[in-house]
Amino acid sequence: MWHTKAWIGREMPRREDLRLVTGQGRYVDDLAPDGCLTLDILRNPFAAGRIVDLDVEATRAAPGVRLVLTATDLAGLGASAINPLLPGGEAVPMQVLADGVVRALGQGVVAVVADSREAARDALELVSLDVEEVPAATRTVLRHRWGAPVAASGNSAPAACGRAVSVRVEHALVAPFALEPRAALAVPDSDRLTVWLSTQTPQRCRDDLAAMLGLERDRIRVVAPDVGGAFGGKASLMPEDVLVACAALRLGRPVKWCATRSEEMQAATQGRGAVTSATLQVDAEGRACALKADLDYPLGHWMPYSALAPGRNAGRILPGPYDIAAVDVALQAHLSAGPAVNIYRGAGRPEATMLMERLMDRAAQALGLDPLEMRRRNVTPASVLPRMTPTGERLCSGDFAALLDRLAAETGYQEKRVTQARRRAAGEIVGLGLGLYIEPCGQGWETAEVRLMGDGTIVAATGASAQGQGRETAFAQIVADTLGIEPQAVRVVAGDTDAVPEGIGALASRSTAIGGSAMLLACRTLVTRAVRKAAALLGCREDALDVGPGGLIAPGGTLLVWRELAARLGAPDAVVLSASERYEAPGEAWASGAVLAEVAIEADTGTIAVEAITWVDDAGTMVNPLLAEGQLIGGLAQGLGAALMERVVYRDGQLLTGSLMDYALPRAADMPPVRIVSQPTPSPANALGVKGVGEAGCIGVPAALLNAVQDALLPFGAPDLSLPLTSEKVWRIITGLEP
């Protein structure tokens, strides 16, 4: 029993912020070791083609050039790793530089290392490149199926299911637009190579680099310093990371590359892009009997480590929070023109949620039911959880009906429907949209180590990295809560493979659930070891000691503070006591939530005004509600962007959205009034009871927004709309033109 001050569950400002907002952050491009060289890349300017001629001799002789690399110079590199999340697919690893064929606009062809960025760019101007344009290669590389075949006619569904409704949703490709572009710095030292990366996964990058370079793993150290956002775009090893490491090894000098924004738009991974369709069979009472879904996912011209995650997630979480026994989900993933398509905040969950939520609205409309009532009749009851789903997943906990009830109560839902009818009668174009979602998060393993130093300080090392989530603050709270100390007394270490050799990193809303649980258990082990040592020092029984404010409480109420215990155990600069934990969660945590979006549309222009968003969220145990709210609102902003404005556009093989002049991101003025209500149910799937929170805004909010817009357009027929919901598309429907 831990008699400590409760820090878990307390709102605390991010302690990282003061350092970051006062210019004391340290990002990869801030690092400038002595003798550092600059790497730059000539990128393919065509959609795709065959390299007819490539001449780099003038480039090699250019002033300041230290090294020129082409695909020929990189022969012998190992293949990049791809996670085989689903069986039977074809793996298409990266080509670090194009070898005879250019497969996408922006693919690297030649890398130059020079004394300065200007010298490298001048040298690249001297490359002679001749490309014969040919169509980009496209082919299906994976097919997978969940459940059993369900006939669209209803032949394999119960006879009572006499009505079928269908929807189709096309998702635009979007850019995971982190504030900090990707960057890499490699520094050779004796027989080791230190690689500084703006990455979510330092341990994985180390392992992948070692395999590709043919080095022992302990010869590479990867460090992720401050990382200015990621959203999945920094989840996998990228060609530029490999180029920098290769160049540094060959030259024996530090080499750095930092992307420009236009390079990121051309060559970084993209997200979304799926085309999904489904048919839902329902009975006369509005109960769903069978679901048949088809998911088609683009992969780009190569596959990063997590390329299959979006399609897998979308398929496995269907039918979402709904109790539908007969499910048939077919996935296909195909190579496509353009950069690699990888995980992006939500990674398949938004697509599955939007598909189910559109079906629920479409079925409600067909049966004359209110959309909220349609959902109530079909949600999986809380009483049967945990439960296996038709796709083989185990829902851990949640109360979906209670989320809907709370949302209805918080918003005055029925009154809003009455108000909507009155406004429509007055000529306004207004809509209400619901989004009920589940979110698998917190799966697998993570490591943590807690060290009591000789001077009494506590060092907490975690394999979970940080890109702005407030990880340092939250983990300090977990340690402080368990050890009975102030969070300020805890130094959190992350993002360095020397400090934490094993780990997964920050992916899929798992870091607090899995990394936090590992930290909690490591702290408990440290306490057990400290009690054993203290009992020997004090000559008392171990069960006579307990954790108190600042240390251990001995018999008679005497407090043995951590600093005193440390001083009696070892030298001031040494680790006197430590505990490590490799925690593997027994299951996967499933978050959930319900969203109501309210929109009004201007008839003359099709402009959508989001009047309000109300959101009831179940994120399980909250370590820091303030940080959780920040994550929810940040995800909401990105979800709003994907729903209403963001889209990567190519025409005739050229990128039209290569800068913020053309690629629309949400701004502060685009954010609607938001109200978030927490209604948590702790997860039994990890030691903390935590569920994911970082991706939820990209999952429930876009579905609610799409439903709200489609609801507003019901008087105009409301055909299936593709994303994003631009004013032009909406205006065309209002005026009777093709969308």
Buried (B, 14 or more C-beta within 10 A) or exposed (E): EBEBBEBBEBEBEBBBEEBBEEEEBEBBBBBEBEEBBBBBBBBBBBBBBEBEEBEBEEBEEBEBBBBBBBBEBBEEBBEBBBBEBBEEBEBBBBBBBBBEBBBBBBBBBBBBBBBEBEBBBBBBEBBEBEBEEEEBBEEEBBEBEBBEEBBBEBEBBBEBBEBBBBBBBBBBBBBBBBEBBBBBBBBBEEEBBBBBBBBBBBBBBBBBBBBBBEBEBEBBBBBBBBBBBBBBBBBBBBBBBBBBBBBBBBBEBBBBBBBEBBBBBBBBBBBBBBBBBBBBBBBEEBBBBBBBBBBBBBBBBBBBBBBBBBBBBBBBBBBBBBBBEBBBBBBBBBBBBBBBBBBBBBBBBBBBBBBBBBBBBBBBBBBEBBBBBBBBBBBBEBEEBBBEBBBEBBBBBBBBBBBBBBBBEBBEBEEBBEBBEEEBEEEBBBBBBBBBBBBBBBBBBBBBBBBBBBEBBBBBBBBBBBBBBBBBBBBBBBBBBBBBBEBEBBBBBBBBBBBBBBBBBBBBBBBBBBBBBBBBBBBBBBBEBBBEBBBEEBEBEEEBBBBBEBBBBBEEEEEBBBBBBBBEBBEEEEBBBBBBBBBEBEBBBBBBBBBBBBBBBBEEEBEBEBBBBBBBBBBBBBBBBBBBBBBBBBBBBBBBBBBBBBBBEBEEBEBEBBEEEEBBBBEEEBBBEBEBBBBBBBBBBBBBBBBBBBBBBBBBBBBBBBBBBBBBBEEBEBEBBBBBBBBEBBBBBBEEEEB
